[in-house]
């Protein structure tokens, strides 16, 4: 068992070092892009509409074409038929944008699916059921088949696998829906790796979630503030640590979970806004140097406690590369430009913040180089 206090102190050592490195060693792929273009790539947005003829879909295509957003996410109301989904995605990919958009979906299996049998998509079991009833090899085949079906519809990013440990059997958002493979870290790593491998064979990107671990929580961050100070266990980091070491990570999604010892700054910062978690633990203690994406920043854990400006600035300052907005709280196509303006204005004022934007853009571009049309 690692001493949490010692672990926490170690995770703090690198924050000043990171800022120095960002200021002096911006990755070359950030060069040549304008600040507005870099900021646009840091925004992944939900949209309205379920067919190409919808105005909101056309508006979203324009955002992609002009580099004002870096990708889109699907919710269930965007799905009317598989043919319409494919046509929308082909439209998103054919705008001639400098960088291809991430086209993302939550398709875990079980209850967490945007594409269902009602529109002719083959559903699979939940993570919990697969880990109980299938070998790792069979799991890879199941996830690979699902990933090929997603790729055929022109998706390129699936928000999974869930690597939360099933610690709290009464958890309202993980255990309740069978989203965790197991309460054992080794089993989670085995089946999550099968998920990633299956997707990679189909040229689909994945995102481990929900860092630093939602499986022990007693509440749901969709609905409000969640304090994991007393429930969280350091073993919840093991899937991230081992999968990073094994090159099994394309992207990591950060949850909105408050832990007193990792908040810092005197504010009650959840993990998605905390440099102690993202920069200190994930990047510097665990050693992850890839893309970090927030969970939906319109969940009540964030929206009820932080302004839009504070949310954007705190998330990026903490080390987040992509800001995910479902755009469901108060839908407006202008949300992308509002977020982008916050990023650009702060970057013009603050050279350290600008260096973070440049580094995020470089990481995003490196990952997008792997997108296959």
ROMARZA-95683 format. One record per residue: x, y, z of N, C-alpha, C in turn; residue number from 1. Coordinates in pm, whole numbers. Example, Ala and Ser with C-alpha at 12.3 -4.5 7.8 and 13.67 -1.06 7.14 Angstrom:
REM ROMARZA-95683
     nc1     nc2     nc3    cac1    cac2    cac3     cc1     cc2     cc3  num
    1319    -569     780    1230    -450     780    1320    -330     780    1
    1285    -225     708    1367    -106     714    1290       3     787    2
***
This chain:
REM ROMARZA-95683
     nc1     nc2     nc3    cac1    cac2    cac3     cc1     cc2     cc3  num
      84    -119       0       0       0       0      87     124       0    1
      64     216     -94     140     339    -102      82     439      -2    2
     170     510      70     126     613     162      70     730      83    3
     -56     767     108    -122     869      28     -56    1005      46    4
     -13    1037     167      50    1167     191     180    1180     112    5
     261    1072     113     387    1074      37     359    1083    -112    6
     259    1009    -156     221    1010    -297     181    1150    -340    7
     103    1216    -255      55    1349    -285     171    1447    -296    8
     266    1440    -201     380    1532    -204     462    1512    -331    9
     481    1388    -371     558    1362    -492     487    1420    -615   10
     355    1411    -615     280    1459    -731     286    1609    -746   11
     322    1681    -640     330    1826    -646     463    1877    -699   12
     567    1794    -698     702    1842    -727     717    1899    -867   13
     636    1852    -959     662    1877   -1099     584    1994   -1159   14
     495    2055   -1087     409    2155   -1150     490    2274   -1198   15
     581    2327   -1114     665    2439   -1157     755    2397   -1272   16
     806    2274   -1266     893    2224   -1374     816    2217   -1505   17
     689    2172   -1496     607    2162   -1617     592    2299   -1682   18
     562    2402   -1604     543    2535   -1659     669    2583   -1731   19
     786    2557   -1673     911    2596   -1737     928    2523   -1870   20
     897    2393   -1868     910    2313   -1990     815    2358   -2098   21
     692    2392   -2061     595    2438   -2159     641    2568   -2224   22
     694    2657   -2143     735    2785   -2196     853    2774   -2291   23
     940    2674   -2268    1063    2669   -2346    1070    2560   -2449   24
     974    2467   -2450     988    2352   -2538     856    2313   -2602   25
     786    2408   -2665     662    2380   -2735     689    2284   -2850   26
     607    2182   -2861     627    2081   -2963     615    2144   -3101   27
     698    2101   -3195     708    2167   -3324     577    2166   -3401   28
     492    2067   -3377     368    2061   -3453     272    2174   -3419   29
     297    2248   -3311     214    2364   -3279     252    2483   -3365   30
     369    2480   -3426     413    2593   -3506     334    2601   -3635   31
     304    2725   -3677     232    2744   -3802      83    2758   -3786   32
      26    2717   -3674    -116    2733   -3649    -140    2864   -3574   33
    -249    2931   -3604    -284    3052   -3531    -336    3014   -3393   34
    -337    3110   -3304    -390    3087   -3171    -537    3047   -3178   35
    -612    3109   -3267    -754    3075   -3283    -771    2931   -3330   36
    -686    2886   -3422    -693    2748   -3470    -658    2649   -3359   37
    -556    2681   -3282    -518    2593   -3173    -630    2582   -3069   38
    -690    2695   -3035    -799    2694   -2937    -919    2616   -2989   39
    -949    2626   -3117   -1061    2552   -3173   -1044    2402   -3160   40
    -922    2354   -3178    -897    2210   -3166    -916    2159   -3024   41
    -921    2247   -2928    -937    2207   -2788   -1083    2195   -2746   42
   -1176    2211   -2841   -1319    2209   -2810   -1385    2092   -2881   43
   -1454    2008   -2806   -1534    1899   -2863   -1676    1921   -2817   44
   -1769    1930   -2913   -1901    1984   -2886   -2013    1887   -2923   45
   -2116    1884   -2840   -2239    1815   -2876   -2321    1901   -2971   46
   -2412    1836   -3043   -2491    1910   -3142   -2636    1861   -3139   47
   -2724    1939   -3196   -2864    1900   -3210   -2887    1845   -3350   48
   -2998    1777   -3368   -3031    1727   -3501   -2992    1581   -3519   49
   -3063    1514   -3611   -3037    1372   -3636   -3034    1338   -3785   50
   -3020    1441   -3868   -3007    1417   -4013   -2933    1534   -4076   51
   -2878    1513   -4193   -2794    1614   -4257   -2871    1742   -4289   52
   -3002    1732   -4306   -3080    1850   -4342   -3109    1942   -4223   53
   -3080    1898   -4101   -3106    1980   -3982   -3012    2101   -3981   54
   -3065    2217   -3947   -2985    2339   -3945   -2867    2327   -3849   55
   -2891    2266   -3733   -2783    2256   -3634   -2670    2167   -3685   56
   -2703    2067   -3767   -2600    1983   -3826   -2519    2062   -3927   57
   -2587    2141   -4008   -2516    2227   -4104   -2428    2330   -4031   58
   -2481    2386   -3924   -2403    2481   -3844   -2278    2416   -3786   59
   -2293    2292   -3742   -2180    2219   -3683   -2075    2187   -3788   60
   -2120    2152   -3907   -2024    2129   -4017   -1943    2254   -4044   61
   -2006    2371   -4038   -1935    2495   -4061   -1832    2522   -3951   62
   -1868    2490   -3826   -1772    2505   -3716   -1648    2421   -3742   63
   -1668    2298   -3789   -1555    2210   -3820   -1474    2265   -3935   64
   -1542    2305   -4042   -1475    2355   -4161   -1386    2475   -4129   65
   -1434    2562   -4044   -1361    2684   -4011   -1264    2666   -3894   66
   -1253    2546   -3844   -1159    2518   -3736   -1200    2577   -3603   67
   -1329    2600   -3584   -1376    2660   -3460   -1404    2555   -3353   68
   -1411    2430   -3392   -1415    2317   -3299   -1328    2205   -3355   69
   -1288    2114   -3266   -1203    2004   -3308   -1274    1871   -3320   70
   -1404    1870   -3287   -1477    1744   -3297   -1617    1755   -3242   71
   -1692    1646   -3257   -1831    1640   -3211   -1853    1513   -3130   72
   -1954    1517   -3045   -1996    1398   -2970   -2142    1371   -2996   73
   -2177    1244   -3003   -2314    1202   -3023   -2382    1171   -2890   74
   -2509    1208   -2881   -2598    1160   -2777   -2711    1081   -2844   75
   -2793    1017   -2765   -2893     927   -2824   -2992    1001   -2913   76
   -3021    1129   -2881   -3119    1202   -2963   -3064    1238   -3100   77
   -2933    1218   -3123   -2876    1242   -3255   -2894    1124   -3349   78
   -2948    1014   -3296   -2956     889   -3373   -3100     860   -3413   79
   -3131     876   -3541   -3263     839   -3593   -3255     713   -3678   80
   -3144     694   -3745   -3119     572   -3823   -2970     562   -3848   81
   -2923     443   -3877   -2781     425   -3906   -2741     497   -4035   82
   -2831     501   -4130   -2802     571   -4256   -2783     720   -4231   83
   -2868     777   -4147   -2854     919   -4117   -2726     948   -4038   84
   -2693     860   -3946   -2569     877   -3870   -2449     876   -3964   85
   -2444     780   -4051   -2331     771   -4145   -2323     894   -4234   86
   -2438     940   -4282   -2439    1057   -4370   -2391    1182   -4296   87
   -2434    1199   -4172   -2387    1314   -4093   -2236    1306   -4072   88
   -2188    1189   -4038   -2045    1173   -4012   -1962    1196   -4139   89
   -2010    1147   -4250   -1940    1172   -4376   -1934    1322   -4405   90
   -2042    1392   -4370   -2042    1537   -4387   -1943    1605   -4296   91
   -1934    1559   -4172   -1839    1618   -4078   -1694    1597   -4124   92
   -1670    1483   -4189   -1534    1448   -4231   -1494    1510   -4365   93
   -1590    1563   -4438   -1562    1609   -4575   -1565    1760   -4589   94
   -1540    1831   -4480   -1547    1977   -4486   -1422    2040   -4542   95
   -1314    1963   -4554   -1188    2020   -4599   -1112    2090   -4488   96
   -1150    2064   -4362   -1081    2124   -4248    -934    2083   -4247   97
    -849    2169   -4192    -706    2142   -4186    -677    2012   -4113   98
    -747    1988   -4001    -735    1864   -3926    -870    1794   -3923   99
    -873    1661   -3935   -1001    1591   -3929   -1062    1603   -3790  100
   -1194    1605   -3780   -1257    1614   -3650   -1260    1480   -3579  101
   -1252    1483   -3446   -1290    1366   -3369   -1442    1351   -3381  102
   -1487    1232   -3413   -1631    1203   -3414   -1652    1096   -3307  103
   -1706    1139   -3194   -1702    1058   -3072   -1840    1011   -3031  104
   -1840     899   -2958   -1964     839   -2910   -1934     759   -2784  105
   -2032     750   -2695   -2025     659   -2580   -2092     529   -2620  106
   -2015     428   -2652   -2069     298   -2689   -1995     192   -2609  107
   -2031     181   -2481   -1962      90   -2391   -2017     -52   -2400  108
   -2148     -63   -2423   -2218    -190   -2409   -2314    -183   -2292  109
   -2407    -278   -2284   -2504    -276   -2175   -2596    -156   -2186  110
   -2615     -84   -2076   -2707      29   -2073   -2649     155   -2135  111
   -2517     161   -2149   -2453     283   -2197   -2421     266   -2346  112
   -2521     294   -2427   -2509     283   -2572   -2593     393   -2636  113
   -2535     460   -2735   -2611     558   -2813   -2674     492   -2935  114
   -2607     387   -2983   -2658     310   -3096   -2715     179   -3042  115
   -2840     151   -3073   -2908      36   -3016   -2974     -50   -3124  116
   -3027    -160   -3080   -3094    -250   -3175   -3217    -185   -3237  117
   -3271     -82   -3174   -3390     -15   -3229   -3361      51   -3364  118
   -3233      82   -3391   -3196     137   -3522   -3113      36   -3602  119
   -3106     -87   -3553   -3037    -193   -3626   -2891    -212   -3591  120
   -2846    -154   -3478   -2708    -172   -3437   -2699    -290   -3341  121
   -2600    -374   -3359   -2585    -492   -3275   -2536    -452   -3136  122
   -2616    -476   -3035   -2579    -443   -2898   -2492    -553   -2837  123
   -2414    -515   -2738   -2333    -613   -2665   -2362    -601   -2516  124
   -2310    -695   -2440   -2332    -694   -2295   -2253    -583   -2228  125
   -2286    -559   -2101   -2213    -461   -2021   -2072    -513   -1992  126
   -1987    -424   -1947   -1850    -462   -1911   -1851    -570   -1803  127
   -1935    -553   -1704   -1942    -648   -1593   -1980    -787   -1644  128
   -2077    -793   -1733   -2122    -922   -1786   -2016    -986   -1874  129
   -1947    -906   -1953   -1842    -961   -2039   -1728   -1018   -1956  130
   -1686    -945   -1853   -1574    -993   -1771   -1611   -1119   -1694  131
   -1738   -1134   -1659   -1782   -1254   -1587   -1799   -1373   -1679  132
   -1837   -1349   -1804   -1875   -1460   -1890   -1785   -1490   -2007  133
   -1685   -1405   -2033   -1602   -1422   -2151   -1455   -1421   -2115  134
   -1376   -1493   -2192   -1231   -1483   -2179   -1186   -1349   -2236  135
   -1063   -1312   -2207   -1009   -1188   -2262   -1004   -1194   -2414  136
    -972   -1311   -2468    -965   -1326   -2614   -1103   -1307   -2676  137
   -1206   -1365   -2614   -1341   -1346   -2665   -1385   -1200   -2651  138
   -1346   -1138   -2540   -1381    -997   -2520   -1321    -911   -2631  139
   -1197    -938   -2667   -1133    -863   -2775   -1209    -880   -2906  140
   -1258   -1001   -2934   -1335   -1023   -3056   -1468    -947   -3051  141
   -1533    -948   -2935   -1661    -877   -2920   -1642    -728   -2940  142
   -1541    -672   -2873   -1517    -529   -2885   -1465    -492   -3023  143
   -1388    -581   -3082   -1340    -556   -3218   -1453    -550   -3319  144
   -1550    -642   -3304   -1665    -641   -3395   -1747    -513   -3378  145
   -1767    -471   -3253   -1839    -347   -3229   -1764    -228   -3288  146
   -1632    -226   -3270   -1551    -116   -3322   -1557    -110   -3475  147
   -1558    -224   -3540   -1570    -224   -3687   -1704    -168   -3730  148
   -1809    -199   -3655   -1941    -143   -3686   -1942       8   -3667  149
   -1874      57   -3564   -1864     201   -3542   -1783     267   -3654  150
   -1671     205   -3689   -1587     262   -3795   -1661     266   -3929  151
   -1745     166   -3953   -1822     164   -4078   -1918     282   -4086  152
   -1958     334   -3970   -2045     452   -3965   -1966     581   -3960  153
   -1832     569   -3971   -1740     683   -3976   -1714     748   -3841  154
   -1740     678   -3731   -1690     724   -3602   -1540     695   -3594  155
   -1468     775   -3517   -1325     748   -3499   -1281     750   -3353  156
   -1374     778   -3260   -1340     783   -3118   -1455     729   -3035  157
   -1426     629   -2954   -1525     574   -2862   -1482     608   -2720  158
   -1571     670   -2644   -1540     706   -2506   -1550     583   -2416  159
   -1449     503   -2418   -1435     383   -2339   -1293     332   -2362  160
   -1247     237   -2284   -1321     160   -2184   -1327     229   -2048  161
   -1428     189   -1971   -1434     228   -1831   -1331     146   -1754  162
   -1241     215   -1684   -1141     143   -1604   -1161     171   -1454  163
   -1280     217   -1417   -1313     233   -1276   -1320      96   -1209  164
   -1274      88   -1086   -1285     -36   -1009   -1422     -41    -942  165
   -1483    -156    -942   -1619    -173    -891   -1617    -187    -738  166
   -1566     -84    -672   -1544     -91    -527   -1674     -74    -449  167
   -1753      25    -485   -1879      51    -417   -1993     -13    -495  168
   -2042    -123    -443   -2147    -197    -514   -2279    -120    -520  169
   -2290     -12    -442   -2409      72    -447   -2385     201    -525  170
   -2276     205    -597   -2245     324    -677   -2357     352    -777  171
   -2407     477    -783   -2525     506    -864   -2499     524   -1013  172
   -2373     535   -1054   -2345     561   -1194   -2252     457   -1257  173
   -2175     383   -1178   -2086     279   -1231   -2142     140   -1203  174
   -2147     101   -1077   -2196     -33   -1042   -2340     -54   -1086  175
   -2421      47   -1070   -2565      34   -1102   -2588     -14   -1245  176
   -2503      29   -1337   -2522      -5   -1478   -2421    -108   -1528  177
   -2348    -171   -1438   -2253    -275   -1479   -2142    -222   -1568  178
   -2098     -99   -1544   -2001     -36   -1633   -1856     -75   -1601  179
   -1832    -129   -1484   -1697    -169   -1445   -1677    -318   -1471  180
   -1557    -352   -1516   -1527    -493   -1540   -1516    -571   -1410  181
   -1463    -508   -1305   -1433    -583   -1184   -1393    -488   -1071  182
   -1390    -540    -950   -1330    -464    -839   -1181    -493    -826  183
   -1129    -580    -910    -988    -618    -910    -915    -546   -1022  184
    -810    -472    -988    -741    -390   -1088    -684    -473   -1203  185
    -630    -591   -1172    -571    -674   -1277    -675    -718   -1379  186
    -793    -754   -1331    -900    -794   -1423    -946    -675   -1508  187
    -956    -559   -1445    -993    -439   -1520    -891    -412   -1630  188
    -764    -422   -1597    -658    -397   -1696    -668    -498   -1810  189
    -692    -624   -1778    -700    -728   -1880    -812    -701   -1979  190
    -932    -671   -1928   -1048    -654   -2017   -1049    -517   -2083  191
   -1000    -416   -2013    -989    -285   -2077    -889    -289   -2191  192
    -782    -363   -2173    -683    -377   -2281    -743    -451   -2400  193
    -829    -549   -2373    -898    -618   -2483    -987    -521   -2559  194
   -1053    -432   -2488   -1136    -328   -2550   -1050    -241   -2642  195
    -938    -193   -2590    -850    -105   -2668    -795    -177   -2791  196
    -747    -300   -2772    -690    -376   -2884    -794    -400   -2993  197
    -914    -435   -2953   -1019    -457   -3051   -1050    -332   -3132  198
   -1051    -219   -3065   -1077     -93   -3133    -960     -54   -3224  199
    -839     -75   -3177    -723     -37   -3260    -718    -116   -3389  200
    -758    -241   -3386    -760    -321   -3508    -861    -265   -3609  201
    -961    -190   -3559   -1060    -128   -3647   -1028      19   -3673  202
    -908      63   -3634    -865     202   -3649    -955     300   -3574  203
   -1004     256   -3459   -1084     339   -3371   -1001     381   -3250  204
   -1007     509   -3214    -943     559   -3093   -1032     534   -2973  205
    -972     528   -2855   -1046     503   -2732   -1005     603   -2625  206
   -1080     604   -2515   -1051     696   -2405   -1077     628   -2272  207
    -972     607   -2195    -989     550   -2061   -1065     648   -1973  208
   -1155     596   -1890   -1234     682   -1802   -1276     603   -1677  209
   -1303     670   -1565   -1311     814   -1541   -1206     850   -1436  210
   -1091     903   -1481    -980     935   -1393   -1024    1039   -1289  211
    -983    1022   -1161    -893     923   -1102    -963     797   -1052  212
   -1092     782   -1081   -1166     664   -1039   -1300     700    -980  213
   -1407     658   -1050   -1544     690   -1008   -1610     570    -939  214
   -1540     458    -935   -1602     335    -888   -1628     328    -739  215
   -1557     409    -661   -1577     407    -515   -1670     516    -468  216
   -1711     605    -556   -1792     721    -516   -1931     678    -470  217
   -1992     765    -393   -2126     740    -342   -2232     820    -418  218
   -2187     914    -502   -2280     999    -576   -2239    1005    -723  219
   -2326    1065    -803   -2311    1076    -947   -2279    1220    -984  220
   -2165    1242   -1050   -2123    1378   -1084   -2211    1443   -1190  221
   -2294    1364   -1259   -2393    1425   -1348   -2490    1513   -1269  222
   -2514    1476   -1144   -2621    1537   -1067   -2574    1640    -966  223
   -2443    1648    -939   -2395    1746    -843   -2256    1714    -792  224
   -2214    1790    -693   -2080    1781    -634   -2058    1642    -574  225
   -1943    1582    -603   -1910    1448    -554   -1777    1452    -479  226
   -1780    1417    -352   -1661    1416    -266   -1616    1272    -247  227
   -1495    1240    -295   -1442    1103    -282   -1330    1095    -178  228
   -1317    1199     -95   -1206    1205       1   -1200    1080      89  229
   -1314    1034     136   -1316     920     228   -1332     786     157  230
   -1378     786      35   -1407     660     -33   -1298     616    -131  231
   -1225     712    -190   -1130     680    -296   -1012     600    -242  232
    -964     505    -325    -850     422    -288    -742     432    -396  233
    -618     433    -353    -508     455    -447    -499     344    -553  234
    -553     226    -524    -555     118    -623    -634     156    -748  235
    -718     257    -737    -798     299    -852    -712     361    -963  236
    -587     393    -931    -496     445   -1033    -423     336   -1110  237
    -428     213   -1062    -347     107   -1123    -378      81   -1270  238
    -505      81   -1312    -529      61   -1456    -461     167   -1542  239
    -463     292   -1496    -397     398   -1573    -247     376   -1576  240
    -190     345   -1461     -45     328   -1452       3     216   -1545  241
     -61     101   -1537     -13     -14   -1615     -45       1   -1763  242
    -162      57   -1795    -198      70   -1936    -115     179   -2004  243
     -76     283   -1931      18     381   -1986     152     314   -2014  244
     201     235   -1921     329     167   -1939     325      71   -2058  245
     207      13   -2084     194     -85   -2192     147     -25   -2324  246
     146     109   -2331     104     179   -2453     -37     140   -2495  247
    -125     132   -2399    -263      96   -2423    -359     215   -2403  248
    -307     336   -2420    -388     456   -2395    -380     551   -2513  249
    -496     584   -2570    -504     688   -2673    -539     823   -2612  250
    -624     819   -2511    -677     940   -2450    -725     904   -2311  251
    -722     999   -2218    -775     978   -2083    -882    1083   -2057  252
    -997    1037   -2006   -1105    1128   -1969   -1102    1153   -1819  253
   -1109    1282   -1781   -1102    1322   -1642   -1242    1344   -1586  254
   -1272    1284   -1473   -1402    1299   -1407   -1405    1424   -1320  255
   -1523    1457   -1270   -1543    1574   -1184   -1558    1528   -1039  256
   -1445    1488    -979   -1448    1427    -846   -1358    1505    -752  257
   -1410    1545    -639   -1333    1624    -542   -1268    1533    -438  258
   -1138    1554    -418   -1065    1488    -310    -987    1596    -237  259
   -1009    1606    -107    -953    1714     -28    -802    1726     -42  260
    -731    1614     -44    -585    1618     -46    -528    1652    -183  261
    -610    1650    -287    -563    1677    -422    -628    1800    -484  262
    -697    1878    -405    -767    1993    -459    -672    2111    -480  263
    -603    2152    -375    -507    2261    -387    -573    2397    -399  264
    -493    2501    -399    -530    2641    -422    -631    2697    -322  265
    -670    2621    -224    -769    2669    -128    -912    2657    -176  266
    -931    2619    -304   -1065    2601    -358   -1100    2453    -359  267
   -1229    2426    -365   -1274    2287    -377   -1277    2250    -525  268
   -1159    2221    -577   -1148    2190    -719   -1169    2041    -744  269
   -1262    2005    -830   -1274    1864    -868   -1156    1824    -956  270
   -1141    1695    -977   -1024    1644   -1050   -1012    1705   -1189  271
   -1122    1735   -1255   -1117    1791   -1390   -1060    1931   -1395  272
   -1053    1999   -1281   -1002    2136   -1274    -879    2146   -1184  273
    -824    2033   -1143    -716    2030   -1045    -582    1995   -1107  274
    -484    2088   -1104    -350    2054   -1153    -283    1945   -1071  275
    -322    1932    -945    -264    1826    -863    -299    1688    -916  276
    -420    1674    -969    -460    1546   -1027    -403    1526   -1168  277
    -427    1623   -1256    -394    1603   -1397    -245    1617   -1422  278
    -189    1730   -1383     -47    1752   -1403      37    1673   -1303  279
      -5    1676   -1177      73    1612   -1073      70    1461   -1079  280
     -49    1403   -1079     -61    1258   -1070     -56    1191   -1207  281
    -148    1231   -1297    -158    1160   -1424     -35    1181   -1512  282
       6    1304   -1527     116    1330   -1620     252    1299   -1558  283
     273    1339   -1433     408    1333   -1379     434    1214   -1288  284
     335    1170   -1213     356    1051   -1131     337     925   -1215  285
     231     921   -1292     204     803   -1375     286     807   -1504  286
     314     926   -1555     398     937   -1674     323     945   -1805  287
     195     984   -1801     115     993   -1923     141    1126   -1993  288
     173    1121   -2122     202    1244   -2195     111    1263   -2316  289
       1    1189   -2320     -93    1200   -2432    -207    1296   -2404  290
    -311    1283   -2485    -425    1374   -2479    -512    1346   -2357  291
    -549    1453   -2287    -643    1448   -2175    -769    1521   -2217  292
    -884    1458   -2199   -1012    1520   -2228   -1095    1525   -2100  293
   -1170    1631   -2084   -1259    1640   -1969   -1381    1552   -1991  294
   -1446    1513   -1884   -1582    1464   -1895   -1669    1585   -1928  295
   -1795    1563   -1959   -1882    1673   -2000   -1878    1785   -1897  296
   -1839    1904   -1941   -1827    2018   -1850   -1961    2086   -1823  297
   -2068    2026   -1871   -2202    2075   -1837   -2270    1987   -1733  298
   -2199    1888   -1679   -2254    1814   -1567   -2271    1908   -1448  299
   -2366    1877   -1362   -2397    1968   -1253   -2282    1984   -1154  300
   -2195    1886   -1143   -2079    1900   -1055   -1995    2021   -1094  301
   -1996    2056   -1222   -1924    2173   -1271   -2018    2293   -1286  302
   -2127    2273   -1356   -2214    2386   -1392   -2274    2456   -1271  303
   -2299    2382   -1164   -2359    2443   -1045   -2256    2516    -958  304
   -2128    2499    -988   -2025    2552    -898   -1922    2644    -963  305
   -1920    2650   -1097   -1819    2730   -1166   -1881    2800   -1286  306
   -1837    2923   -1312   -1879    2992   -1432   -1813    2928   -1554  307
   -1863    2961   -1672   -1803    2908   -1794   -1657    2952   -1805  308
   -1631    3078   -1779   -1494    3128   -1789   -1402    3056   -1692  309
   -1442    3045   -1567   -1358    2977   -1469   -1338    2831   -1505  310
   -1442    2766   -1556   -1432    2626   -1596   -1326    2608   -1703  311
   -1331    2691   -1807   -1237    2679   -1919   -1094    2706   -1872  312
   -1075    2814   -1799    -939    2851   -1758    -880    2753   -1659  313
    -961    2708   -1564    -911    2614   -1465    -879    2479   -1528  314
    -965    2432   -1619    -942    2301   -1682    -812    2301   -1761  315
    -789    2404   -1842    -668    2409   -1923    -546    2429   -1835  316
    -557    2515   -1736    -444    2537   -1644    -409    2410   -1568  317
    -508    2325   -1545    -484    2199   -1474    -413    2097   -1560  318
    -420    2113   -1694    -353    2019   -1784    -444    1951   -1884  319
    -571    1993   -1892    -664    1934   -1987    -636    1985   -2128  320
    -643    1896   -2226    -622    1933   -2366    -752    1960   -2441  321
    -854    1879   -2416    -980    1892   -2488   -1093    1916   -2388  322
   -1170    2020   -2414   -1284    2054   -2330   -1410    1997   -2395  323
   -1477    1908   -2325   -1597    1843   -2378   -1722    1911   -2324  324
   -1804    1961   -2415   -1932    2022   -2380   -2042    1951   -2456  325
   -2136    1890   -2383   -2249    1826   -2450   -2341    1928   -2515  326
   -2336    2052   -2469   -2421    2160   -2522   -2569    2126   -2507  327
   -2602    2073   -2391   -2742    2035   -2362   -2805    2122   -2254  328
   -2725    2189   -2173   -2781    2269   -2063   -2856    2390   -2116  329
   -2798    2455   -2215   -2859    2572   -2279   -2806    2576   -2421  330
   -2866    2493   -2507   -2809    2474   -2640   -2796    2606   -2716  331
   -2676    2625   -2771   -2652    2739   -2860   -2528    2707   -2942  332
   -2536    2734   -3069   -2422    2707   -3157   -2307    2801   -3123  333
   -2338    2913   -3059   -2235    3012   -3025   -2146    2967   -2909  334
   -2182    2857   -2841   -2102    2812   -2727   -1957    2789   -2767  335
   -1936    2734   -2883   -1799    2708   -2928   -1718    2836   -2936  336
   -1778    2941   -2991   -1707    3068   -3004   -1686    3134   -2868  337
   -1779    3115   -2776   -1763    3169   -2641   -1643    3105   -2572  338
   -1633    2974   -2583   -1522    2902   -2520   -1390    2939   -2587  339
   -1392    2944   -2718   -1269    2976   -2792   -1219    3116   -2756  340
   -1312    3211   -2742   -1273    3349   -2707   -1207    3354   -2570  341
   -1259    3276   -2475   -1199    3271   -2342   -1055    3221   -2350  342
   -1034    3115   -2428    -900    3057   -2442    -805    3158   -2508  343
    -849    3216   -2619    -763    3307   -2695    -727    3430   -2614  344
    -825    3489   -2548    -799    3611   -2471    -701    3586   -2357  345
    -716    3473   -2288    -624    3444   -2179    -484    3412   -2232  346
    -478    3343   -2346    -348    3309   -2403    -272    3433   -2449  347
    -344    3533   -2497    -279    3657   -2537    -224    3733   -2417  348
    -288    3714   -2303    -249    3786   -2182    -141    3715   -2102  349
    -145    3581   -2107     -66    3500   -2015      23    3404   -2094  350
     154    3427   -2098     242    3341   -2178     249    3196   -2129  351
     233    3175   -2000     232    3037   -1949     108    2964   -2000  352
      -6    3031   -1997    -129    2971   -2047    -117    2944   -2197  353
     -60    3037   -2271     -41    3017   -2414      45    2894   -2441  354
     150    2877   -2362     235    2759   -2379     156    2631   -2356  355
      63    2635   -2262     -22    2518   -2239    -112    2491   -2359  356
    -167    2595   -2418    -251    2581   -2537    -169    2521   -2651  357
     -49    2570   -2671      36    2519   -2778      71    2372   -2757  358
      99    2336   -2632     132    2196   -2603      10    2107   -2623  359
    -108    2155   -2584    -231    2078   -2605    -257    2057   -2753  360
    -242    2163   -2831    -263    2152   -2976    -168    2049   -3037  361
     -45    2051   -2994      51    1954   -3047      12    1811   -3013  362
     -32    1788   -2890     -76    1652   -2851    -199    1610   -2932  363
    -292    1702   -2949    -413    1671   -3027    -376    1638   -3171  364
    -290    1719   -3228    -251    1695   -3367    -178    1562   -3381  365
     -91    1530   -3289     -23    1401   -3293    -123    1285   -3293  366
    -227    1297   -3211    -328    1191   -3205    -411    1187   -3333  367
    -444    1304   -3384    -525    1307   -3508    -449    1253   -3628  368
    -318    1252   -3623    -241    1190   -3731    -274    1041   -3746  369
    -333     982   -3643    -367     840   -3648    -507     813   -3700  370
    -585     919   -3723    -722     899   -3772    -719     850   -3916  371
    -792     743   -3941    -802     685   -4075    -940     716   -4131  372
    -946     776   -4250   -1075     809   -4312   -1138     685   -4374  373
***
